[in-house]
Amino acid sequence: MIFSALTLLFACSPGRKSTQPVNNEVIVTSLPPDPLPPSGAPVVVYDNLQVKYARYLNVPPDQIRNLALYRFIDRWLNTPYKWGGTDAHGIDCSAFLQRLLSEVYEIEIPRTSVQQFFDEWIDRFGSTKYLAEGDLVFFQTLGEDKLITHVGFYLDNRMFVNSSSSKGVSIACLDDPYWKKHFVAAGRIKIHNQATR
């Protein structure tokens, strides 16, 4: 019994380490370092905003190009919703859009979502498949007698930024059942006409 225990002990022990290769085998003592990019290849460094909002939108960081837009969004993100509000203490959807377009693009639009929808400088369209960054997305979220009650700003990959009554300034998805149900149309601003306003 003692013999069996000793046999088992020595059979399971690691034994003596050999530093010599056996039968021309290669002994690896450490892993190689991560490969470097090919000589002359550019090393891409992304801005923190690009990385942060790429995660929100589920896109590669290099698709986040308009840093002025994302700096604006970042300053306002999580600001509470306040009906009629226009500042950092609380802001509603149309005031948020008005400020975004004014500060980022120097474009002036009317104050309310209904006025924004019917503004003469907006090209309206119904299908979401034509959306591009900068388009406005309009919703009917209240009683059926009101045509437009909410507006957001389209970013990318079916995502838009808005100030909602439940989450304040936040990023939402058009495919969310709530937004899908209440979507009315999108609008594209005719930039070339803004100068004549």
Backbone as a chain_set.jsonl record, in Angstrom:
{"seq": "MIFSALTLLFACSPGRKSTQPVNNEVIVTSLPPDPLPPSGAPVVVYDNLQVKYARYLNVPPDQIRNLALYRFIDRWLNTPYKWGGTDAHGIDCSAFLQRLLSEVYEIEIPRTSVQQFFDEWIDRFGSTKYLAEGDLVFFQTLGEDKLITHVGFYLDNRMFVNSSSSKGVSIACLDDPYWKKHFVAAGRIKIHNQATR", "coords": {"N": [[0.83, -1.18, 0.0], [1.943, 1.236, 0.832], [3.899, 1.356, -1.108], [2.333, 1.636, -3.414], [1.206, 4.179, -2.981], [3.52, 5.764, -3.033], [4.327, 5.363, -5.662], [2.197, 6.493, -7.061], [2.453, 9.15, -6.166], [4.967, 9.939, -7.223], [4.464, 9.491, -9.907], [2.613, 11.442, -10.547], [3.952, 13.775, -10.071], [5.671, 16.695, -11.309], [8.305, 16.172, -11.924], [11.762, 16.326, -13.053], [12.727, 19.282, -14.74], [13.528, 19.654, -18.097], [15.818, 21.426, -20.034], [16.741, 20.966, -22.45], [16.098, 20.292, -25.861], [14.168, 17.519, -26.939], [14.529, 15.025, -29.289], [14.82, 16.948, -31.394], [12.74, 18.783, -30.869], [11.112, 21.944, -30.44], [11.39, 24.134, -27.779], [9.22, 26.305, -26.27], [9.589, 29.174, -24.511], [8.36, 31.6, -23.955], [5.559, 33.64, -25.019], [5.337, 35.114, -28.282], [5.617, 38.681, -28.919], [2.765, 40.881, -29.612], [2.031, 41.208, -33.064], [3.496, 43.855, -34.978], [2.137, 46.612, -36.876], [2.474, 46.555, -40.48], [5.458, 47.973, -41.847], [5.325, 51.441, -42.318], [2.563, 51.459, -42.436], [-0.392, 53.238, -41.575], [-1.157, 54.15, -38.221], [-4.139, 54.052, -36.64], [-5.753, 56.202, -34.507], [-8.455, 56.646, -32.473], [-10.735, 59.191, -31.504], [-12.0, 59.665, -28.176], [-14.751, 60.226, -28.134], [-15.561, 59.16, -30.576], [-15.221, 56.428, -30.129], [-16.959, 56.019, -27.943], [-19.55, 56.782, -28.983], [-19.697, 55.159, -31.187], [-20.151, 52.741, -29.977], [-22.704, 53.193, -28.875], [-24.162, 53.407, -31.246], [-23.579, 51.089, -32.511], [-21.642, 50.805, -34.575], [-18.597, 50.945, -36.58], [-15.826, 52.83, -35.18], [-14.713, 54.638, -37.066], [-16.858, 55.537, -38.509], [-17.991, 57.541, -37.099], [-17.84, 60.639, -37.691], [-18.522, 63.359, -37.557], [-17.506, 65.262, -35.347], [-18.183, 67.638, -34.03], [-20.954, 67.485, -33.841], [-21.239, 65.228, -32.153], [-19.921, 66.105, -29.887], [-21.687, 68.084, -29.057], [-23.99, 66.506, -28.527], [-22.942, 64.946, -26.47], [-22.576, 66.831, -24.429], [-25.225, 67.366, -23.775], [-26.421, 64.955, -23.23], [-28.487, 62.907, -21.216], [-29.729, 65.076, -20.033], [-32.562, 66.237, -18.305], [-36.008, 65.851, -19.392], [-38.21, 68.528, -20.06], [-41.27, 69.921, -20.508], [-41.644, 72.564, -22.67], [-39.211, 73.465, -21.843], [-35.93, 74.874, -22.283], [-33.279, 74.749, -21.626], [-30.313, 73.573, -19.791], [-31.44, 72.689, -17.435], [-33.715, 71.42, -18.088], [-35.242, 70.277, -21.022], [-37.281, 70.283, -23.955], [-38.283, 68.177, -26.762], [-38.396, 69.585, -29.272], [-37.095, 72.003, -28.724], [-34.582, 71.045, -28.111], [-33.816, 70.037, -30.624], [-33.849, 72.41, -32.064], [-31.775, 73.86, -30.823], [-29.599, 72.116, -31.309], [-29.402, 72.132, -34.166], [-28.917, 74.847, -34.586], [-26.53, 75.395, -33.107], [-24.661, 73.47, -34.006], [-24.871, 73.37, -36.816], [-25.524, 75.917, -37.636], [-28.111, 76.465, -38.487], [-31.341, 77.701, -38.577], [-34.428, 76.827, -37.21], [-38.029, 76.529, -36.769], [-39.776, 76.719, -33.521], [-41.548, 74.654, -32.458], [-42.386, 71.109, -32.75], [-44.42, 70.586, -34.619], [-44.395, 72.929, -36.19], [-41.81, 72.646, -37.162], [-42.081, 70.345, -38.689], [-43.832, 71.191, -40.739], [-42.404, 73.223, -41.882], [-41.245, 75.268, -44.56], [-38.709, 74.75, -45.511], [-38.163, 72.133, -45.226], [-37.847, 68.956, -46.606], [-40.083, 66.453, -46.768], [-40.366, 62.923, -46.187], [-41.538, 59.521, -46.309], [-40.392, 56.927, -45.953], [-38.139, 55.086, -43.951], [-35.855, 54.006, -44.965], [-34.329, 55.712, -46.457], [-33.019, 57.396, -44.804], [-30.507, 59.623, -43.547], [-27.61, 60.836, -41.782], [-28.465, 63.657, -39.92], [-31.044, 64.046, -40.755], [-34.416, 64.804, -39.772], [-36.636, 63.139, -37.589], [-39.996, 62.421, -37.224], [-42.748, 62.055, -34.972], [-45.921, 60.81, -33.77], [-47.13, 60.934, -30.781], [-49.14, 61.369, -28.992], [-52.681, 62.001, -28.515], [-54.888, 61.029, -31.231], [-55.783, 63.214, -32.632], [-53.742, 64.954, -32.947], [-51.218, 65.659, -35.211], [-48.31, 65.757, -35.314], [-46.172, 65.275, -32.623], [-43.691, 64.893, -31.574], [-40.133, 65.029, -32.069], [-37.012, 63.965, -33.444], [-33.444, 63.591, -34.026], [-31.778, 62.156, -36.62], [-29.108, 59.805, -36.536], [-27.389, 57.394, -37.249], [-27.447, 54.019, -38.491], [-30.103, 53.289, -37.81], [-30.53, 54.696, -35.493], [-31.358, 57.459, -33.359], [-31.132, 60.731, -31.848], [-32.806, 62.323, -29.183], [-35.042, 64.269, -27.076], [-36.801, 62.783, -24.791], [-39.879, 62.306, -22.961], [-39.674, 60.303, -21.074], [-36.938, 59.609, -20.787], [-35.35, 61.843, -21.068], [-32.702, 63.645, -22.693], [-31.499, 61.442, -24.951], [-30.38, 58.464, -26.69], [-32.083, 56.66, -29.096], [-33.713, 53.867, -30.758], [-35.062, 53.469, -33.972], [-36.294, 51.083, -34.521], [-37.308, 50.176, -32.171], [-40.228, 48.979, -30.641], [-42.057, 50.948, -29.649], [-41.268, 53.432, -30.85], [-41.396, 52.712, -33.499], [-44.113, 52.228, -33.853], [-45.15, 54.807, -33.54], [-43.963, 56.408, -35.435], [-44.089, 58.913, -37.963], [-43.056, 60.4, -40.219], [-40.073, 61.418, -42.013], [-37.765, 64.17, -42.275], [-35.817, 66.21, -44.396], [-33.508, 68.805, -44.28], [-33.369, 71.581, -46.411], [-30.511, 72.642, -47.116], [-29.252, 74.528, -48.825], [-31.086, 76.579, -49.078], [-31.144, 77.864, -46.682], [-29.545, 80.112, -46.36], [-30.947, 82.207, -47.471], [-32.927, 82.851, -45.753]], "CA": [[0.0, 0.0, 0.0], [2.867, 2.372, 0.851], [4.532, 1.352, -2.429], [1.354, 2.178, -4.378], [1.08, 5.621, -2.726], [4.734, 6.404, -3.526], [4.288, 5.283, -7.121], [1.223, 7.493, -7.498], [3.022, 10.459, -5.875], [6.006, 10.247, -8.199], [3.891, 9.465, -11.256], [1.879, 12.684, -10.771], [4.797, 14.95, -9.867], [6.18, 17.185, -12.582], [9.626, 15.628, -12.21], [12.819, 17.271, -13.357], [12.5, 20.021, -15.986], [14.646, 19.596, -19.022], [15.926, 22.603, -20.884], [17.259, 20.513, -23.718], [15.071, 19.716, -26.737], [14.191, 16.082, -27.136], [14.216, 14.676, -30.68], [14.737, 18.169, -32.192], [11.541, 19.564, -30.59], [11.379, 23.326, -30.046], [10.798, 24.469, -26.491], [8.797, 27.703, -26.249], [9.666, 29.659, -23.136], [7.434, 32.724, -23.8], [4.792, 33.932, -26.227], [5.891, 36.253, -29.025], [4.824, 39.902, -28.745], [1.769, 41.128, -30.66], [2.687, 41.677, -34.288], [3.404, 45.27, -35.273], [1.597, 46.842, -38.216], [3.529, 46.597, -41.495], [6.209, 49.223, -41.89], [4.684, 52.48, -43.129], [1.099, 51.428, -42.316], [-0.834, 54.244, -40.606], [-1.763, 53.68, -36.982], [-5.343, 54.853, -36.455], [-6.121, 56.465, -33.121], [-9.778, 57.238, -32.487], [-11.146, 60.085, -30.432], [-12.865, 58.992, -27.193], [-16.154, 60.369, -28.558], [-15.808, 58.202, -31.651], [-15.358, 55.1, -29.528], [-18.169, 56.019, -27.114], [-20.778, 56.804, -29.767], [-19.706, 53.966, -32.038], [-20.801, 51.697, -29.172], [-24.13, 53.516, -28.829], [-24.797, 53.193, -32.549], [-23.166, 49.785, -33.005], [-20.948, 51.006, -35.848], [-17.153, 51.128, -36.362], [-15.498, 54.208, -34.783], [-14.424, 55.537, -38.178], [-18.12, 56.069, -39.041], [-18.339, 58.714, -36.296], [-16.961, 61.641, -38.296], [-18.932, 64.722, -37.23], [-17.2, 65.401, -33.923], [-18.928, 68.779, -33.466], [-22.273, 66.958, -33.497], [-21.167, 64.327, -31.004], [-19.576, 66.915, -28.708], [-22.949, 68.697, -28.633], [-24.811, 65.454, -27.92], [-22.315, 64.528, -25.22], [-22.867, 67.857, -23.42], [-26.642, 67.368, -23.425], [-26.893, 63.603, -22.912], [-29.085, 62.708, -19.883], [-30.44, 66.259, -19.547], [-33.964, 65.834, -18.134], [-37.048, 66.42, -20.25], [-39.145, 69.473, -19.443], [-42.137, 70.477, -21.545], [-41.417, 74.0, -22.771], [-37.864, 73.78, -21.382], [-34.971, 75.207, -23.339], [-31.914, 74.825, -21.121], [-29.743, 72.374, -19.182], [-32.285, 72.252, -16.316], [-34.789, 70.635, -18.687], [-35.452, 70.703, -22.409], [-38.195, 69.398, -24.68], [-37.722, 67.623, -28.0], [-38.223, 70.554, -30.353], [-36.06, 72.959, -28.317], [-33.309, 70.341, -28.253], [-33.482, 70.03, -32.06], [-33.576, 73.793, -32.452], [-30.43, 74.194, -30.339], [-28.629, 71.276, -32.02], [-29.212, 72.626, -35.532], [-28.352, 76.189, -34.526], [-25.168, 75.396, -32.602], [-23.756, 72.597, -34.775], [-24.94, 73.604, -38.26], [-25.932, 77.299, -37.895], [-29.396, 76.406, -39.2], [-32.439, 78.114, -37.7], [-35.712, 76.189, -37.501], [-39.066, 76.981, -35.835], [-39.688, 76.241, -32.141], [-42.293, 73.44, -32.103], [-42.229, 69.979, -33.681], [-45.39, 70.752, -35.718], [-43.846, 73.959, -37.069], [-40.633, 72.082, -37.817], [-42.55, 69.391, -39.702], [-44.448, 71.886, -41.867], [-41.543, 74.302, -42.353], [-41.064, 75.206, -46.021], [-37.361, 74.335, -45.855], [-38.04, 70.701, -44.928], [-38.36, 67.977, -47.574], [-40.611, 65.327, -45.99], [-40.481, 61.628, -46.865], [-42.121, 58.545, -45.394], [-39.646, 55.693, -45.739], [-36.928, 55.216, -43.13], [-34.67, 53.437, -45.629], [-33.561, 56.779, -47.085], [-32.492, 58.276, -43.769], [-29.077, 59.92, -43.467], [-27.289, 61.684, -40.632], [-28.948, 65.032, -40.034], [-32.484, 64.087, -41.027], [-35.301, 64.866, -38.622], [-37.632, 62.059, -37.564], [-41.191, 62.959, -36.577], [-43.604, 61.047, -34.358], [-47.202, 61.189, -33.198], [-47.09, 60.153, -29.546], [-50.295, 61.693, -28.151], [-53.984, 61.704, -29.112], [-54.923, 60.92, -32.698], [-56.125, 64.492, -33.261], [-52.508, 65.705, -33.157], [-50.435, 65.0, -36.259], [-46.908, 65.63, -34.905], [-45.988, 65.659, -31.219], [-42.325, 64.614, -31.125], [-39.133, 65.066, -33.135], [-35.662, 63.543, -33.099], [-32.404, 63.872, -35.013], [-31.237, 60.864, -37.043], [-27.649, 59.679, -36.492], [-26.878, 56.335, -38.129], [-27.775, 52.642, -38.101], [-31.464, 53.272, -37.253], [-30.495, 55.35, -34.19], [-31.568, 58.898, -33.365], [-31.048, 61.386, -30.546], [-34.014, 63.103, -28.914], [-35.345, 64.504, -25.664], [-38.089, 62.122, -24.568], [-40.442, 62.565, -21.635], [-39.295, 59.24, -20.136], [-35.489, 59.459, -20.593], [-34.613, 63.07, -21.331], [-31.874, 63.571, -23.902], [-31.028, 60.058, -25.026], [-30.309, 57.88, -28.027], [-33.101, 55.616, -29.225], [-33.699, 53.123, -32.029], [-36.324, 53.514, -34.728], [-36.902, 49.755, -34.542], [-37.97, 49.939, -30.896], [-41.666, 48.911, -30.947], [-42.754, 52.206, -29.348], [-40.979, 54.431, -31.875], [-41.887, 52.187, -34.777], [-45.572, 52.418, -33.864], [-45.525, 56.226, -33.558], [-43.261, 57.137, -36.502], [-44.949, 59.507, -38.993], [-42.276, 60.696, -41.426], [-38.771, 62.04, -41.803], [-37.605, 65.412, -43.011], [-34.441, 66.61, -44.7], [-33.422, 70.261, -44.397], [-32.79, 72.07, -47.661], [-29.42, 73.494, -46.624], [-28.927, 75.622, -49.746], [-32.056, 77.662, -48.933], [-31.041, 78.474, -45.361], [-28.876, 81.411, -46.439], [-31.885, 83.221, -47.92], [-33.951, 83.05, -44.714]], "C": [[0.879, 1.251, 0.0], [3.535, 2.489, -0.505], [3.61, 1.973, -3.472], [1.234, 3.684, -4.219], [2.303, 6.353, -3.254], [4.767, 6.418, -5.052], [3.357, 6.358, -7.674], [1.778, 8.904, -7.302], [4.053, 10.845, -6.92], [5.474, 10.261, -9.626], [3.191, 10.768, -11.566], [2.749, 13.914, -10.593], [5.386, 15.382, -11.191], [7.548, 16.649, -12.917], [10.624, 16.717, -12.523], [12.525, 17.95, -14.685], [13.745, 19.929, -16.846], [14.653, 20.864, -19.853], [16.459, 22.228, -22.257], [16.113, 19.96, -24.582], [15.253, 18.216, -26.853], [13.755, 15.809, -28.563], [13.978, 15.916, -31.548], [13.434, 18.954, -32.006], [11.967, 20.967, -30.175], [10.668, 23.577, -28.725], [10.483, 25.963, -26.498], [8.796, 28.167, -24.808], [8.776, 30.871, -22.897], [6.713, 32.951, -25.116], [5.407, 35.113, -26.956], [5.03, 37.495, -28.772], [3.799, 40.039, -29.855], [2.465, 41.658, -31.894], [2.483, 43.182, -34.47], [2.772, 45.451, -36.643], [2.734, 46.898, -39.223], [4.188, 47.972, -41.521], [5.517, 50.218, -42.815], [3.172, 52.485, -43.039], [0.661, 52.449, -41.279], [-1.449, 53.581, -39.37], [-2.942, 54.602, -36.707], [-5.637, 54.969, -34.97], [-7.454, 57.2, -33.15], [-9.983, 58.14, -31.281], [-12.056, 59.318, -29.476], [-14.335, 59.082, -27.559], [-16.494, 59.374, -29.654], [-16.048, 56.805, -31.076], [-16.666, 55.002, -28.745], [-19.434, 55.92, -27.961], [-20.834, 55.691, -30.807], [-20.379, 52.816, -31.295], [-22.302, 51.931, -29.087], [-24.833, 53.116, -30.126], [-24.492, 51.823, -33.15], [-22.585, 49.886, -34.426], [-19.452, 51.097, -35.562], [-16.849, 52.582, -35.998], [-15.239, 55.15, -35.952], [-15.688, 56.063, -38.863], [-18.604, 57.279, -38.24], [-17.398, 59.831, -36.729], [-17.264, 63.067, -37.839], [-18.741, 64.97, -35.731], [-17.908, 66.584, -33.281], [-20.317, 68.325, -33.033], [-22.207, 66.116, -32.228], [-20.689, 65.033, -29.736], [-20.833, 67.582, -28.158], [-23.823, 67.666, -27.92], [-24.258, 65.068, -26.555], [-22.573, 65.534, -24.096], [-24.305, 67.761, -22.907], [-27.163, 66.004, -22.979], [-27.323, 63.514, -21.451], [-29.676, 63.977, -19.268], [-31.913, 65.879, -19.406], [-34.902, 66.517, -19.132], [-37.879, 67.402, -19.436], [-39.955, 70.094, -20.558], [-41.983, 71.996, -21.53], [-40.023, 74.419, -22.346], [-36.903, 74.012, -22.531], [-33.527, 75.223, -22.859], [-31.5, 73.533, -20.413], [-30.528, 71.886, -17.967], [-33.44, 71.377, -16.801], [-35.09, 71.182, -20.063], [-36.424, 69.745, -23.083], [-37.605, 69.05, -26.047], [-37.445, 68.675, -29.063], [-37.184, 71.616, -30.006], [-34.676, 72.318, -28.445], [-32.872, 70.342, -29.72], [-33.113, 71.424, -32.541], [-32.161, 74.195, -32.041], [-29.363, 73.415, -31.101], [-28.349, 71.855, -33.413], [-28.575, 74.013, -35.546], [-26.868, 76.156, -34.152], [-24.19, 74.576, -33.445], [-23.705, 72.995, -36.247], [-25.252, 75.054, -38.64], [-27.176, 77.35, -38.768], [-30.491, 76.763, -38.195], [-33.733, 77.444, -38.159], [-36.739, 76.688, -36.482], [-38.999, 76.247, -34.5], [-40.377, 74.908, -31.889], [-42.13, 72.349, -33.156], [-43.207, 70.073, -34.855], [-44.878, 71.79, -36.704], [-42.63, 73.426, -37.836], [-41.047, 71.137, -38.944], [-43.078, 70.117, -40.943], [-43.604, 73.033, -42.404], [-41.258, 74.14, -43.847], [-39.675, 74.724, -46.435], [-37.099, 72.864, -45.513], [-38.631, 69.886, -46.08], [-38.802, 66.758, -46.772], [-40.637, 64.057, -46.841], [-40.874, 60.579, -45.843], [-41.266, 57.345, -45.051], [-38.386, 55.939, -44.921], [-35.685, 54.684, -43.85], [-33.805, 54.499, -46.306], [-32.905, 57.712, -46.071], [-30.974, 58.416, -43.834], [-28.844, 60.812, -42.253], [-27.76, 63.113, -40.889], [-30.418, 65.142, -40.37], [-33.253, 64.179, -39.714], [-36.288, 63.715, -38.721], [-38.79, 62.526, -36.683], [-42.117, 61.839, -36.118], [-44.912, 61.667, -33.882], [-47.357, 60.335, -31.949], [-48.272, 60.424, -28.62], [-51.587, 61.338, -28.876], [-53.98, 61.773, -30.629], [-55.262, 62.233, -33.391], [-54.882, 65.344, -33.517], [-51.631, 64.961, -34.157], [-48.996, 64.732, -35.812], [-46.772, 66.109, -33.463], [-44.549, 65.458, -30.732], [-41.388, 64.624, -32.325], [-37.789, 64.611, -32.589], [-34.719, 63.832, -34.25], [-31.715, 62.56, -35.355], [-29.707, 60.89, -37.059], [-27.143, 58.664, -37.503], [-27.437, 55.005, -37.627], [-29.095, 52.549, -37.331], [-31.555, 53.966, -35.887], [-30.679, 56.858, -34.339], [-31.442, 59.438, -31.947], [-32.282, 62.264, -30.39], [-34.098, 63.423, -27.43], [-36.744, 63.945, -25.429], [-38.567, 62.358, -23.148], [-40.01, 61.508, -20.619], [-37.797, 59.21, -19.825], [-34.705, 60.749, -20.739], [-33.806, 62.933, -22.609], [-31.183, 62.216, -23.924], [-30.995, 59.614, -26.48], [-31.262, 56.695, -28.07], [-33.016, 54.983, -30.605], [-35.07, 53.187, -32.692], [-37.038, 52.168, -34.733], [-37.498, 49.355, -33.2], [-39.477, 49.951, -31.165], [-42.411, 50.226, -30.696], [-42.536, 53.218, -30.462], [-41.478, 53.982, -33.242], [-43.385, 52.441, -34.93], [-45.946, 53.886, -34.079], [-44.827, 57.052, -34.638], [-44.258, 57.643, -37.546], [-44.173, 59.689, -40.293], [-40.92, 61.248, -41.012], [-38.719, 63.327, -42.606], [-36.144, 65.744, -43.207], [-34.422, 68.111, -44.943], [-32.756, 70.632, -45.715], [-31.727, 73.102, -47.293], [-29.208, 74.718, -47.52], [-29.895, 76.787, -49.621], [-31.918, 78.393, -47.605], [-30.443, 79.876, -45.436], [-29.85, 82.532, -46.8], [-32.949, 83.528, -46.878], [-33.854, 84.37, -44.052]], "O": [[0.611, 2.206, -0.728], [3.724, 3.597, -1.008], [4.058, 2.747, -4.318], [1.166, 4.403, -5.217], [2.179, 7.424, -3.848], [5.197, 7.402, -5.654], [3.692, 7.047, -8.637], [1.6, 9.764, -8.165], [4.018, 11.957, -7.448], [6.0, 10.988, -10.469], [3.162, 11.184, -12.724], [2.316, 15.013, -10.938], [5.583, 14.566, -12.091], [7.936, 16.661, -14.085], [10.363, 17.896, -12.285], [12.122, 17.295, -15.647], [14.867, 20.104, -16.37], [13.607, 21.317, -20.32], [16.607, 23.086, -23.126], [15.254, 19.238, -24.076], [16.378, 17.716, -26.864], [12.718, 16.309, -29.001], [13.043, 15.94, -32.349], [13.053, 19.717, -32.894], [13.051, 21.156, -29.624], [9.486, 23.267, -28.577], [11.372, 26.788, -26.706], [8.079, 27.614, -23.974], [8.454, 31.162, -21.745], [7.168, 32.529, -26.178], [5.944, 36.02, -26.32], [3.849, 37.374, -28.448], [3.921, 39.411, -30.906], [3.386, 42.467, -31.791], [1.42, 43.713, -34.15], [2.853, 44.557, -37.486], [3.855, 47.253, -38.859], [3.553, 48.992, -41.253], [5.167, 49.888, -43.948], [2.539, 53.425, -43.519], [1.265, 52.533, -40.21], [-2.166, 52.585, -39.471], [-2.759, 55.81, -36.557], [-5.754, 53.967, -34.265], [-7.574, 58.253, -33.776], [-9.471, 57.882, -30.191], [-12.796, 58.429, -29.897], [-15.092, 58.138, -27.331], [-17.587, 58.808, -29.667], [-16.966, 56.098, -31.492], [-17.395, 54.017, -28.869], [-20.294, 55.079, -27.698], [-21.918, 55.323, -31.258], [-21.09, 52.012, -31.898], [-23.088, 50.992, -29.21], [-25.935, 52.567, -30.114], [-25.07, 51.44, -34.167], [-22.981, 49.157, -35.336], [-19.065, 51.307, -34.413], [-17.548, 53.483, -36.462], [-15.515, 56.345, -35.846], [-15.599, 56.948, -39.714], [-19.532, 57.967, -38.664], [-16.293, 59.959, -36.202], [-16.356, 63.893, -37.745], [-19.691, 64.897, -34.951], [-18.208, 66.536, -32.088], [-20.805, 68.732, -31.978], [-23.034, 66.277, -31.33], [-21.018, 64.605, -28.629], [-21.029, 67.643, -26.944], [-24.335, 67.929, -26.832], [-25.012, 64.884, -25.6], [-22.765, 65.143, -22.945], [-24.569, 68.043, -21.738], [-28.248, 65.92, -22.405], [-26.617, 63.983, -20.558], [-30.082, 63.964, -18.106], [-32.465, 65.253, -20.311], [-34.622, 67.603, -19.639], [-38.21, 67.147, -18.279], [-39.399, 70.724, -21.458], [-42.17, 72.633, -20.494], [-39.668, 75.591, -22.467], [-37.039, 73.43, -23.607], [-32.638, 75.66, -23.591], [-32.225, 72.538, -20.427], [-30.3, 70.766, -17.509], [-34.068, 70.676, -16.007], [-35.183, 72.394, -20.257], [-36.403, 68.543, -22.821], [-36.558, 69.569, -26.433], [-36.384, 68.665, -29.687], [-36.464, 72.085, -30.888], [-33.716, 72.978, -28.841], [-31.711, 70.61, -30.028], [-32.181, 71.596, -33.326], [-31.432, 74.801, -32.827], [-28.343, 73.979, -31.496], [-27.192, 72.042, -33.789], [-27.774, 74.316, -36.431], [-26.047, 76.808, -34.797], [-23.024, 74.946, -33.581], [-22.64, 72.967, -36.864], [-25.25, 75.395, -39.823], [-27.279, 78.176, -39.675], [-30.555, 76.198, -37.103], [-34.087, 77.488, -39.337], [-36.358, 77.216, -35.438], [-38.26, 75.273, -34.357], [-39.828, 74.084, -31.156], [-41.781, 72.625, -34.304], [-42.864, 69.684, -35.971], [-44.915, 71.57, -37.914], [-42.452, 73.725, -39.017], [-40.442, 71.13, -40.016], [-42.802, 69.703, -42.069], [-44.049, 73.751, -43.3], [-41.057, 73.029, -44.337], [-39.477, 74.329, -47.584], [-35.954, 72.412, -45.513], [-39.776, 70.101, -46.478], [-37.968, 66.095, -46.156], [-40.892, 64.101, -48.044], [-40.585, 60.72, -44.655], [-41.399, 56.791, -43.959], [-37.651, 56.894, -45.174], [-34.568, 54.897, -43.378], [-32.669, 54.218, -46.69], [-32.301, 58.715, -46.452], [-30.256, 57.462, -44.133], [-29.767, 61.462, -41.76], [-27.487, 63.696, -41.939], [-30.989, 66.229, -40.278], [-32.798, 63.693, -38.678], [-36.726, 63.359, -39.815], [-38.59, 62.966, -35.55], [-42.253, 60.813, -36.784], [-45.001, 62.869, -33.628], [-47.679, 59.15, -32.04], [-48.398, 59.783, -27.576], [-51.591, 60.473, -29.751], [-53.174, 62.482, -31.232], [-55.057, 62.366, -34.597], [-54.957, 66.348, -34.225], [-51.335, 63.78, -33.977], [-48.515, 63.604, -35.921], [-47.203, 67.211, -33.123], [-44.226, 65.816, -29.6], [-41.776, 64.279, -33.441], [-37.467, 64.842, -31.423], [-35.145, 64.265, -35.32], [-31.132, 61.918, -34.481], [-29.091, 61.849, -37.523], [-26.534, 59.036, -38.507], [-27.849, 54.891, -36.473], [-29.199, 51.831, -36.336], [-32.566, 53.829, -35.199], [-30.22, 57.459, -35.31], [-31.62, 58.709, -30.972], [-32.747, 62.873, -31.353], [-33.319, 62.91, -26.628], [-37.742, 64.552, -25.817], [-37.765, 62.583, -22.241], [-39.982, 61.788, -19.421], [-37.411, 58.829, -18.72], [-33.489, 60.744, -20.548], [-34.187, 62.185, -23.509], [-30.392, 61.887, -23.04], [-31.509, 60.29, -27.371], [-31.246, 55.836, -27.188], [-32.341, 55.491, -31.5], [-36.1, 52.983, -32.049], [-38.252, 52.112, -34.927], [-38.129, 48.304, -33.096], [-39.962, 50.848, -31.854], [-43.31, 50.575, -31.461], [-43.495, 53.802, -30.969], [-41.93, 54.8, -34.043], [-43.858, 52.819, -36.002], [-46.95, 54.178, -34.729], [-45.065, 58.254, -34.751], [-45.154, 56.911, -37.966], [-44.582, 59.193, -41.342], [-40.658, 61.508, -39.838], [-39.53, 63.544, -43.507], [-35.33, 65.58, -42.299], [-35.223, 68.631, -45.719], [-31.722, 70.077, -46.087], [-32.019, 74.292, -47.176], [-29.005, 75.823, -47.018], [-29.553, 77.899, -50.027], [-32.524, 79.449, -47.424], [-30.81, 80.741, -44.64], [-29.602, 83.691, -46.467], [-33.796, 84.391, -47.107], [-34.648, 84.674, -43.162]]}, "num_chains": 1, "name": "protein.A"}
